[in-house]
Amino acid sequence: MRLNPRKTLRYLYYRCVRLHGRPREVAMGMAIGLAVGMTPTMGFQMAIAVALAALLGQSKIAAGLGVWITNPVTAPVVYSVTYSVGALLLHVPLRPPEGFWMTVTNLHGLTFGIFGPLWVGGLVLAVPVAAAGYWITYEAVIAYRLKIKHRRANRKHQWRWSPQHGWHRVRVRNPDSTERGQAGSA
Protein backbone atom coordinates (compact mmCIF):
# COMPACT_ATOMS: atom_id res chain seq x y z
CA MET A 1 0.00 0.00 0.00
CA ARG A 2 1.38 3.38 -1.02
CA LEU A 3 0.93 6.47 1.12
CA ASN A 4 -0.69 9.36 -0.73
CA PRO A 5 0.26 12.69 0.90
CA ARG A 6 -2.44 14.64 -0.97
CA LYS A 7 -5.19 12.32 0.29
CA THR A 8 -3.78 12.44 3.81
CA LEU A 9 -3.68 16.25 3.85
CA ARG A 10 -7.20 16.47 2.43
CA TYR A 11 -8.45 14.03 5.07
CA LEU A 12 -6.81 16.04 7.86
CA TYR A 13 -8.19 19.29 6.43
CA TYR A 14 -11.77 18.02 6.32
CA ARG A 15 -11.40 16.32 9.71
CA CYS A 16 -10.34 19.64 11.22
CA VAL A 17 -12.79 22.04 9.56
CA ARG A 18 -15.76 19.77 10.29
CA LEU A 19 -15.13 19.77 14.03
CA HIS A 20 -17.92 21.07 16.21
CA GLY A 21 -17.32 24.11 18.35
CA ARG A 22 -16.51 27.73 17.80
CA PRO A 23 -13.86 28.45 15.17
CA ARG A 24 -11.71 30.09 17.85
CA GLU A 25 -11.78 26.94 20.01
CA VAL A 26 -10.90 24.69 17.07
CA ALA A 27 -8.07 27.00 15.99
CA MET A 28 -6.72 27.32 19.53
CA GLY A 29 -6.79 23.54 19.93
CA MET A 30 -4.79 23.20 16.71
CA ALA A 31 -2.31 25.83 17.92
CA ILE A 32 -1.85 23.95 21.20
CA GLY A 33 -1.26 20.70 19.32
CA LEU A 34 1.24 22.29 16.96
CA ALA A 35 3.14 23.92 19.83
CA VAL A 36 3.37 20.64 21.74
CA GLY A 37 4.33 18.87 18.51
CA MET A 38 7.41 21.05 18.19
CA THR A 39 8.77 19.95 21.59
CA PRO A 40 10.90 16.79 21.97
CA THR A 41 8.22 14.84 23.83
CA MET A 42 7.65 12.17 21.18
CA GLY A 43 5.43 9.48 22.61
CA PHE A 44 3.73 11.77 25.11
CA GLN A 45 2.70 14.58 22.76
CA MET A 46 -0.89 13.46 22.30
CA ALA A 47 -1.52 13.16 26.04
CA ILE A 48 0.13 16.50 26.78
CA ALA A 49 -1.75 18.35 24.02
CA VAL A 50 -5.16 16.89 24.90
CA ALA A 51 -4.62 17.60 28.60
CA LEU A 52 -3.60 21.21 27.87
CA ALA A 53 -6.58 21.70 25.55
CA ALA A 54 -8.95 20.28 28.17
CA LEU A 55 -7.40 22.45 30.86
CA LEU A 56 -7.79 25.58 28.71
CA GLY A 57 -11.25 24.64 27.39
CA GLN A 58 -10.24 24.33 23.73
CA SER A 59 -10.86 21.62 21.12
CA LYS A 60 -9.20 18.41 22.25
CA ILE A 61 -9.59 16.71 18.87
CA ALA A 62 -7.90 19.62 17.07
CA ALA A 63 -5.07 19.49 19.61
CA GLY A 64 -4.69 15.78 18.92
CA LEU A 65 -4.56 16.45 15.19
CA GLY A 66 -2.01 19.23 15.63
CA VAL A 67 0.64 17.04 17.28
CA TRP A 68 0.89 15.04 14.08
CA ILE A 69 3.19 17.75 12.75
CA THR A 70 5.86 15.40 14.11
CA ASN A 71 4.98 12.01 12.71
CA PRO A 72 7.49 9.30 11.83
CA VAL A 73 8.04 10.85 8.40
CA THR A 74 8.50 14.49 9.45
CA ALA A 75 10.13 14.00 12.87
CA PRO A 76 13.73 13.90 11.58
CA VAL A 77 13.24 17.18 9.71
CA VAL A 78 11.38 18.93 12.55
CA TYR A 79 13.83 17.83 15.23
CA SER A 80 16.90 18.66 13.15
CA VAL A 81 15.55 22.18 12.58
CA THR A 82 14.65 22.64 16.26
CA TYR A 83 18.08 21.32 17.30
CA SER A 84 19.81 23.71 14.89
CA VAL A 85 17.86 26.72 16.17
CA GLY A 86 18.47 25.73 19.80
CA ALA A 87 22.15 25.12 19.19
CA LEU A 88 22.53 28.54 17.59
CA LEU A 89 20.76 30.21 20.52
CA LEU A 90 22.76 28.29 23.14
CA HIS A 91 26.06 28.64 21.22
CA VAL A 92 26.46 24.87 21.00
CA PRO A 93 28.29 23.49 17.96
CA LEU A 94 26.01 21.92 15.33
CA ARG A 95 28.18 18.84 14.99
CA PRO A 96 27.82 16.03 17.52
CA PRO A 97 29.86 16.66 20.66
CA GLU A 98 33.23 14.99 21.08
CA GLY A 99 32.65 11.45 22.22
CA PHE A 100 29.00 11.32 21.09
CA TRP A 101 28.26 7.98 22.81
CA MET A 102 29.90 9.26 25.98
CA THR A 103 27.57 12.27 25.78
CA VAL A 104 24.51 10.05 25.29
CA THR A 105 25.39 7.90 28.30
CA ASN A 106 26.33 10.86 30.49
CA LEU A 107 23.25 12.62 31.95
CA HIS A 108 24.91 16.04 32.03
CA GLY A 109 26.09 15.72 28.43
CA LEU A 110 22.71 14.44 27.31
CA THR A 111 20.87 17.30 28.96
CA PHE A 112 23.06 20.16 27.77
CA GLY A 113 24.45 18.65 24.58
CA ILE A 114 21.30 17.26 23.00
CA PHE A 115 18.07 17.92 24.92
CA GLY A 116 18.91 21.51 25.81
CA PRO A 117 19.12 22.67 22.18
CA LEU A 118 16.09 20.51 21.27
CA TRP A 119 13.94 22.10 24.00
CA VAL A 120 15.10 25.66 23.39
CA GLY A 121 14.70 25.37 19.61
CA GLY A 122 11.36 23.62 19.99
CA LEU A 123 9.97 26.27 22.31
CA VAL A 124 11.26 29.12 20.14
CA LEU A 125 9.82 27.61 16.95
CA ALA A 126 6.56 26.63 18.66
CA VAL A 127 5.45 30.26 18.85
CA PRO A 128 5.44 31.10 15.11
CA VAL A 129 4.25 27.61 14.12
CA ALA A 130 1.34 27.79 16.59
CA ALA A 131 0.45 31.34 15.51
CA ALA A 132 0.45 30.36 11.83
CA GLY A 133 -1.53 27.21 12.61
CA TYR A 134 -4.09 29.22 14.59
CA TRP A 135 -4.61 31.71 11.79
CA ILE A 136 -4.78 29.08 9.00
CA THR A 137 -7.17 26.87 10.97
CA TYR A 138 -9.41 29.77 12.00
CA GLU A 139 -9.70 31.02 8.43
CA ALA A 140 -10.24 27.50 7.06
CA VAL A 141 -13.03 26.73 9.55
CA ILE A 142 -14.77 30.05 8.82
CA ALA A 143 -14.46 29.59 5.04
CA TYR A 144 -15.74 26.01 5.20
CA ARG A 145 -18.73 26.95 7.33
CA LEU A 146 -19.62 29.86 5.06
CA LYS A 147 -19.38 27.58 2.03
CA ILE A 148 -21.71 25.05 3.65
CA LYS A 149 -24.14 27.80 4.70
CA HIS A 150 -24.20 29.19 1.16
CA ARG A 151 -24.68 25.71 -0.30
CA ARG A 152 -27.60 25.02 2.05
CA ALA A 153 -29.20 28.38 1.27
CA ASN A 154 -29.03 27.68 -2.46
CA ARG A 155 -30.51 24.22 -1.96
CA LYS A 156 -33.77 25.56 -0.52
CA HIS A 157 -36.57 25.48 -3.06
CA GLN A 158 -40.24 24.72 -3.44
CA TRP A 159 -42.13 22.88 -6.12
CA ARG A 160 -44.83 24.92 -7.90
CA TRP A 161 -47.30 24.13 -10.62
CA SER A 162 -47.92 26.42 -13.54
CA PRO A 163 -49.85 25.63 -16.71
CA GLN A 164 -46.97 26.81 -18.95
CA HIS A 165 -44.12 24.88 -17.25
CA GLY A 166 -45.81 22.11 -15.26
CA TRP A 167 -44.11 21.22 -11.98
CA HIS A 168 -40.95 23.26 -11.53
CA ARG A 169 -38.68 24.40 -8.72
CA VAL A 170 -38.91 27.91 -7.34
CA ARG A 171 -36.23 29.21 -5.03
CA VAL A 172 -37.32 30.35 -1.62
CA ARG A 173 -36.38 33.94 -0.92
CA ASN A 174 -33.16 34.07 1.08
CA PRO A 175 -33.87 35.76 4.44
CA ASP A 176 -30.33 37.19 4.50
CA SER A 177 -30.74 39.09 1.23
CA THR A 178 -32.20 42.57 1.15
CA GLU A 179 -33.33 42.42 -2.48
CA ARG A 180 -36.97 41.81 -3.25
CA GLY A 181 -38.22 39.43 -5.87
CA GLN A 182 -35.48 36.83 -5.55
CA ALA A 183 -37.88 33.95 -6.10
CA GLY A 184 -37.48 32.64 -9.62
CA SER A 185 -37.49 29.32 -11.38
CA ALA A 186 -34.37 27.21 -11.08
C-alpha positions in Angstrom: 0.0 0.0 0.0 1.4 3.4 -1.0 0.9 6.5 1.1 -0.7 9.4 -0.7 0.3 12.7 0.9 -2.4 14.6 -1.0 -5.2 12.3 0.3 -3.8 12.4 3.8 -3.7 16.3 3.8 -7.2 16.5 2.4 -8.4 14.0 5.1 -6.8 16.0 7.9 -8.2 19.3 6.4 -11.8 18.0 6.3 -11.4 16.3 9.7 -10.3 19.6 11.2 -12.8 22.0 9.6 -15.8 19.8 10.3 -15.1 19.8 14.0 -17.9 21.1 16.2 -17.3 24.1 18.3 -16.5 27.7 17.8 -13.9 28.5 15.2 -11.7 30.1 17.8 -11.8 26.9 20.0 -10.9 24.7 17.1 -8.1 27.0 16.0 -6.7 27.3 19.5 -6.8 23.5 19.9 -4.8 23.2 16.7 -2.3 25.8 17.9 -1.8 23.9 21.2 -1.3 20.7 19.3 1.2 22.3 17.0 3.1 23.9 19.8 3.4 20.6 21.7 4.3 18.9 18.5 7.4 21.1 18.2 8.8 19.9 21.6 10.9 16.8 22.0 8.2 14.8 23.8 7.6 12.2 21.2 5.4 9.5 22.6 3.7 11.8 25.1 2.7 14.6 22.8 -0.9 13.5 22.3 -1.5 13.2 26.0 0.1 16.5 26.8 -1.7 18.4 24.0 -5.2 16.9 24.9 -4.6 17.6 28.6 -3.6 21.2 27.9 -6.6 21.7 25.6 -9.0 20.3 28.2 -7.4 22.4 30.9 -7.8 25.6 28.7 -11.3 24.6 27.4 -10.2 24.3 23.7 -10.9 21.6 21.1 -9.2 18.4 22.3 -9.6 16.7 18.9 -7.9 19.6 17.1 -5.1 19.5 19.6 -4.7 15.8 18.9 -4.6 16.4 15.2 -2.0 19.2 15.6 0.6 17.0 17.3 0.9 15.0 14.1 3.2 17.7 12.7 5.9 15.4 14.1 5.0 12.0 12.7 7.5 9.3 11.8 8.0 10.9 8.4 8.5 14.5 9.5 10.1 14.0 12.9 13.7 13.9 11.6 13.2 17.2 9.7 11.4 18.9 12.6 13.8 17.8 15.2 16.9 18.7 13.2 15.6 22.2 12.6 14.7 22.6 16.3 18.1 21.3 17.3 19.8 23.7 14.9 17.9 26.7 16.2 18.5 25.7 19.8 22.2 25.1 19.2 22.5 28.5 17.6 20.8 30.2 20.5 22.8 28.3 23.1 26.1 28.6 21.2 26.5 24.9 21.0 28.3 23.5 18.0 26.0 21.9 15.3 28.2 18.8 15.0 27.8 16.0 17.5 29.9 16.7 20.7 33.2 15.0 21.1 32.7 11.4 22.2 29.0 11.3 21.1 28.3 8.0 22.8 29.9 9.3 26.0 27.6 12.3 25.8 24.5 10.1 25.3 25.4 7.9 28.3 26.3 10.9 30.5 23.3 12.6 31.9 24.9 16.0 32.0 26.1 15.7 28.4 22.7 14.4 27.3 20.9 17.3 29.0 23.1 20.2 27.8 24.5 18.6 24.6 21.3 17.3 23.0 18.1 17.9 24.9 18.9 21.5 25.8 19.1 22.7 22.2 16.1 20.5 21.3 13.9 22.1 24.0 15.1 25.7 23.4 14.7 25.4 19.6 11.4 23.6 20.0 10.0 26.3 22.3 11.3 29.1 20.1 9.8 27.6 16.9 6.6 26.6 18.7 5.4 30.3 18.9 5.4 31.1 15.1 4.2 27.6 14.1 1.3 27.8 16.6 0.5 31.3 15.5 0.4 30.4 11.8 -1.5 27.2 12.6 -4.1 29.2 14.6 -4.6 31.7 11.8 -4.8 29.1 9.0 -7.2 26.9 11.0 -9.4 29.8 12.0 -9.7 31.0 8.4 -10.2 27.5 7.1 -13.0 26.7 9.5 -14.8 30.1 8.8 -14.5 29.6 5.0 -15.7 26.0 5.2 -18.7 26.9 7.3 -19.6 29.9 5.1 -19.4 27.6 2.0 -21.7 25.0 3.7 -24.1 27.8 4.7 -24.2 29.2 1.2 -24.7 25.7 -0.3 -27.6 25.0 2.0 -29.2 28.4 1.3 -29.0 27.7 -2.5 -30.5 24.2 -2.0 -33.8 25.6 -0.5 -36.6 25.5 -3.1 -40.2 24.7 -3.4 -42.1 22.9 -6.1 -44.8 24.9 -7.9 -47.3 24.1 -10.6 -47.9 26.4 -13.5 -49.9 25.6 -16.7 -47.0 26.8 -18.9 -44.1 24.9 -17.2 -45.8 22.1 -15.3 -44.1 21.2 -12.0 -41.0 23.3 -11.5 -38.7 24.4 -8.7 -38.9 27.9 -7.3 -36.2 29.2 -5.0 -37.3 30.4 -1.6 -36.4 33.9 -0.9 -33.2 34.1 1.1 -33.9 35.8 4.4 -30.3 37.2 4.5 -30.7 39.1 1.2 -32.2 42.6 1.1 -33.3 42.4 -2.5 -37.0 41.8 -3.3 -38.2 39.4 -5.9 -35.5 36.8 -5.5 -37.9 34.0 -6.1 -37.5 32.6 -9.6 -37.5 29.3 -11.4 -34.4 27.2 -11.1 
